[in-house]
Amino acid sequence: MTLLSGRFRDPRSTKCDFLGLIMVRCPGCGKAARVVPAPEEYEAGNRCVFRPRRLVCRGCGLSRVCNGRSLSFSSGRAHPVTDPYFGLPLWLQLETRHGRLWAYNLEHLDLIHRFVRATLRERAPWYDIGRKMTLVARLPAWIKHAKNRDEILRAISRLHASLLAD
């Protein structure tokens, strides 16, 4: 049995909150690469999500730039989950017997880990103002089921180990 934490409160984050750093598989060498905001200045009217992005691989030195004007989020179960800017497969994804577990970065993976580990999961009250369909509310049902807790926690630890191996 795993060590369980008592309480998780939904921080009301969405997947757009985790787009500051995205870990992807490098198309050149197959190692972990990063998609980060480009250092160039951007127009003040643009949201941070639509800011230009840069793909950087420390393994082979690959560097690409995306203007960030159009995003394409993955929406299928048959294919690996990709980043919305370059369309490259995410580094932090793993197929389980229930479905695909994925995260954009370690912060995103940590949020899922804290949610799964908790025995008491609290959402924001329905009468409270703010976001209702948060990242936690949109998690698949198989991740939310307590009977899958141990399997999901093992998958999360394998994802953490994949970063150390690279």
Backbone torsions as a table, in degrees:
resi	resn	phi	psi	omega
1	MET	NA	145.1	-178.3
2	THR	-87.8	158.8	174.8
3	LEU	-73.5	121.2	-174.6
4	LEU	-102.9	143.4	175.4
5	SER	-95.7	155.8	-175.4
6	GLY	-76.6	-54.3	-166.6
7	ARG	-133.8	142.0	174.3
8	PHE	-130.0	126.4	174.8
9	ARG	-110.7	131.2	-177.2
10	ASP	-64.0	120.0	179.1
11	PRO	-79.8	3.3	178.2
12	ARG	63.2	34.5	177.3
13	SER	-91.2	153.8	176.2
14	THR	-114.6	173.2	-179.4
15	LYS	-66.7	-22.8	176.6
16	CYS	-67.7	-22.2	177.7
17	ASP	-70.8	-14.6	-177.1
18	PHE	-107.9	14.4	-177.8
19	LEU	-86.6	3.3	178.7
20	GLY	-65.9	-34.2	177.7
21	LEU	-142.3	124.9	178.6
22	ILE	-123.9	129.3	179.1
23	MET	-95.7	121.7	-177.1
24	VAL	-127.3	169.4	174.4
25	ARG	-87.5	125.4	-178.3
26	CYS	-65.1	131.1	177.7
27	PRO	-72.5	-16.6	-178.9
28	GLY	-85.8	-50.6	-174.2
29	CYS	-117.3	-11.4	179.0
30	GLY	83.4	3.0	177.9
31	LYS	-89.2	178.7	-179.9
32	ALA	-71.7	129.9	175.7
33	ALA	-124.7	170.6	-177.1
34	ARG	-126.2	142.0	170.6
35	VAL	-109.6	116.8	-175.8
36	VAL	-128.7	159.9	175.2
37	PRO	-60.5	136.9	178.4
38	ALA	-69.0	144.7	-176.6
39	PRO	-72.4	-10.8	-179.6
40	GLU	-65.7	155.4	177.1
41	GLU	-69.0	150.2	178.1
42	TYR	-126.5	162.7	-177.5
43	GLU	-64.7	143.2	-176.3
44	ALA	-66.3	-25.5	-178.9
45	GLY	-76.5	-17.4	-178.5
46	ASN	-76.3	142.8	171.1
47	ARG	-75.0	159.0	-178.8
48	CYS	-59.7	-29.1	-180.0
49	VAL	-65.0	-33.8	-176.3
50	PHE	-94.8	15.6	177.2
51	ARG	-72.9	146.5	177.5
52	PRO	-57.7	146.2	-177.9
53	ARG	-122.1	155.8	179.0
54	ARG	-126.1	132.3	173.1
55	LEU	-93.7	125.5	-177.4
56	VAL	-132.3	128.7	175.7
57	CYS	-118.4	124.4	177.9
58	ARG	-80.4	-18.0	-178.7
59	GLY	-73.1	-48.5	-176.6
60	CYS	-117.1	-3.1	178.2
61	GLY	82.5	10.6	179.9
62	LEU	-64.2	137.4	178.0
63	SER	-143.8	126.8	177.8
64	ARG	-135.0	158.1	179.5
65	VAL	-124.5	139.9	176.2
66	CYS	-121.9	137.5	-177.1
67	ASN	-71.3	-18.4	175.5
68	GLY	76.5	11.8	-177.4
69	ARG	-78.5	-26.9	178.8
70	SER	-130.4	136.9	179.3
71	LEU	-113.2	147.2	178.3
72	SER	-135.7	98.6	-179.8
73	PHE	-82.4	141.6	178.2
74	SER	-67.2	140.1	-179.4
75	SER	-142.8	41.2	178.6
76	GLY	-143.2	159.1	-180.0
77	ARG	-98.4	-18.2	-174.7
78	ALA	-76.6	-28.5	-175.2
79	HIS	-110.4	157.8	175.0
80	PRO	-61.5	150.4	178.7
81	VAL	-74.1	136.9	-177.9
82	THR	-118.5	162.4	176.5
83	ASP	-76.2	152.0	-174.9
84	PRO	-76.0	-10.5	-175.4
85	TYR	-97.3	-53.0	-175.7
86	PHE	-104.1	-13.3	-178.4
87	GLY	74.3	23.7	179.6
88	LEU	-90.9	147.5	180.0
89	PRO	-62.9	140.3	177.6
90	LEU	-68.2	146.7	177.5
91	TRP	-75.2	-38.7	-176.3
92	LEU	-92.5	74.9	174.0
93	GLN	-146.6	146.3	-175.1
94	LEU	-150.8	134.4	177.9
95	GLU	-85.6	126.6	174.4
96	THR	-110.7	177.0	-179.9
97	ARG	-71.6	-15.6	179.8
98	HIS	-95.6	-29.7	-176.7
99	GLY	167.2	-172.2	-177.5
100	ARG	-93.9	126.2	174.7
101	LEU	-98.3	127.3	-177.2
102	TRP	-146.1	158.2	176.8
103	ALA	-152.7	148.4	178.5
104	TYR	-72.2	-38.6	-176.8
105	ASN	-155.5	-177.4	-177.7
106	LEU	-66.4	-33.0	177.4
107	GLU	-63.7	-42.4	177.3
108	HIS	-64.4	-44.8	178.6
109	LEU	-63.7	-37.0	178.4
110	ASP	-65.4	-38.4	177.0
111	LEU	-62.1	-45.4	178.5
112	ILE	-64.1	-41.3	179.0
113	HIS	-60.7	-47.1	179.7
114	ARG	-63.2	-37.6	179.0
115	PHE	-66.1	-47.8	-176.7
116	VAL	-66.5	-40.0	-176.7
117	ARG	-68.5	-27.4	-173.8
118	ALA	-73.5	142.2	175.7
119	THR	-90.1	-22.8	176.0
120	LEU	-120.0	117.9	-176.6
121	ARG	-116.3	115.6	-176.4
122	GLU	-107.2	134.3	172.9
123	ARG	-100.0	167.9	174.9
124	ALA	-68.7	146.5	179.0
125	PRO	-60.1	148.0	-176.7
126	TRP	-64.1	-28.3	-177.3
127	TYR	-86.2	-9.1	-179.3
128	ASP	-74.9	146.7	178.2
129	ILE	-80.8	158.5	179.4
130	GLY	120.1	-171.1	-177.2
131	ARG	-67.2	136.1	176.8
132	LYS	-102.4	-42.2	-178.7
133	MET	-96.2	77.7	-178.3
134	THR	-82.8	177.7	178.6
135	LEU	-59.0	-42.2	-179.5
136	VAL	-66.4	-39.2	179.0
137	ALA	-66.9	-26.9	-178.5
138	ARG	-92.2	1.3	177.3
139	LEU	-62.8	145.8	178.4
140	PRO	-61.6	154.0	-177.2
141	ALA	-61.1	-34.5	-177.7
142	TRP	-66.7	-26.0	175.4
143	ILE	-76.3	-31.6	-177.6
144	LYS	-78.7	-21.4	-178.3
145	HIS	-69.8	130.5	-180.0
146	ALA	-65.5	-27.1	-178.6
147	LYS	-67.2	-20.5	179.4
148	ASN	-97.1	4.7	-172.7
149	ARG	-56.3	-50.3	-176.9
150	ASP	-63.2	-42.6	-179.6
151	GLU	-64.4	-40.8	-179.5
152	ILE	-69.1	-40.6	178.0
153	LEU	-63.9	-36.2	175.1
154	ARG	-65.9	-40.0	178.7
155	ALA	-64.5	-39.7	178.4
156	ILE	-64.6	-40.4	178.3
157	SER	-68.0	-31.4	174.6
158	ARG	-66.9	-37.4	177.6
159	LEU	-65.2	-40.9	175.9
160	HIS	-61.7	-41.4	-179.5
161	ALA	-66.2	-30.1	179.3
162	SER	-65.7	-28.0	176.6
163	LEU	-73.6	-36.6	179.6
164	LEU	-71.5	-31.3	-178.2
165	ALA	-73.9	-26.3	-177.1
166	ASP	-83.0	NA	NA
